[in-house]
Amino acid sequence: MTDVVESSGSLARNGRPAGADPTGAAAARTGTDDAAAAERIGEIRRRIDEIDSTLIALWQERAALSQEVGATRMASGGTRLVLSREREILERFRAELGADGTQLALLLLRAGRGPL
Ligand SMILES: O=C(O)C(=O)C[C@]1(C(=O)O)C=C[C@@H](O)C=C1
């Protein structure tokens, strides 16, 4: 089994020298020599790319909204942060996604209000 596909598209750790993959670039890009598996991987990757685009757009929208909330609050004499709200968000992500959810929520909060 091959562990890694290098970014150049050459298979690594398969016993063949990089760049000498006889199965062609398409197979190398998917990490398998099996045509049916490569086709399915291509389909799945297209959906993954769609999901990633949505995540990036939502990340950017959330950060902009969070910054607007902070600016609105400070302009009205309020605080930059509301820690009770941050705790609610952290708990929601932890409950849904576990420890990774906590890390994700910390990154989301940082993107909106900057590092502490
Ligand atoms: O909900 C707010 O009051 C916000 O300012 C937004 C937000 C967030 O990014 O979710 C950012 C900073 C606050 O400390 C709490 C939450």
The ligand as a Tripos MOL2 file, in Angstrom:
@<TRIPOS>MOLECULE
LIG
   16    16     1     0     0
SMALL
NO_CHARGES

@<TRIPOS>ATOM
      1 O1        -22.0830   37.7490   20.2350 O.co2     1 LIG1
      2 C1        -21.3690   38.7200   20.4940 C.2       1 LIG1
      3 O2        -21.6840   39.5400   21.3890 O.co2     1 LIG1
      4 C2        -20.1200   38.9290   19.7760 C.2       1 LIG1
      5 O3        -19.4310   39.9170   19.9980 O.2       1 LIG1
      6 C3        -19.6790   37.9000   18.8010 C.3       1 LIG1
      7 C4        -18.6460   36.9610   19.4120 C.3       1 LIG1
      8 C5        -18.5220   35.7690   18.4180 C.2       1 LIG1
      9 O4        -17.6230   35.7970   17.5810 O.co2     1 LIG1
     10 O5        -19.3870   34.8870   18.4630 O.co2     1 LIG1
     11 C6        -17.3620   37.6720   19.5330 C.2       1 LIG1
     12 C7        -16.9200   38.2050   20.7230 C.2       1 LIG1
     13 C8        -17.6710   38.0790   21.9550 C.3       1 LIG1
     14 O6        -16.8500   37.9950   23.0720 O.3       1 LIG1
     15 C9        -18.7030   37.0290   21.8840 C.2       1 LIG1
     16 C10       -19.1170   36.4830   20.7250 C.2       1 LIG1
@<TRIPOS>BOND
     1     1     2 2
     2     2     3 1
     3     2     4 1
     4     4     5 2
     5     4     6 1
     6     6     7 1
     7     7     8 1
     8     7    11 1
     9     7    16 1
    10     8     9 2
    11     8    10 1
    12    11    12 2
    13    12    13 1
    14    13    14 1
    15    13    15 1
    16    15    16 2
@<TRIPOS>SUBSTRUCTURE
     1 LIG1         1 GROUP 0 **** ****
